[in-house]
Amino acid sequence: MKIISIDIEKIYAPVKTRKDFNISRVDELAEDILENGQKTPIQVRMGQDRYVLIEGLHRVEALKALGESKIDAIIVQARKH
């Protein structure tokens, strides 16, 4: 899998992805990313004119809190129903 850098502003997080959101986890991650950098890329799939977040909401929010505009990501294929 190829890791790419994408614009955070082009990421859409579906409601079901947001259900387990924890602000204290974002604070912890932001601190860790500040010290060690982003270790694990998020996973997204292509949507219309944006990326749809599959995994990594806390990493996205942590990087936003740090004022970053880009995030490392892996593009995965959408699942067929």
C-alpha positions, 0 to 999 in steps of 0.5 A: 500500500502506498502512503500519500499526503492529502489535504485535511480539508478534503476529508469527510467523516461520516456520522458512523465514524464519529460515534466513538469520538473522544476529545481526550484521545485527540489531546493525547494523540496531538501531544504524541504527534507533536513529539514523534510525528504521525506514525500510522496513516489514516485510511480513506476511500475516494468520494466525489471531490473528497476523501471519505474517512474509513479509519483515523478520526482521532488522528485527523482531529489531532493534526487539525488541533496542531494546525496541520493542513496535510495528513498521511493516508492510505487510499483503500477501495470501497466495499461492494455491498 
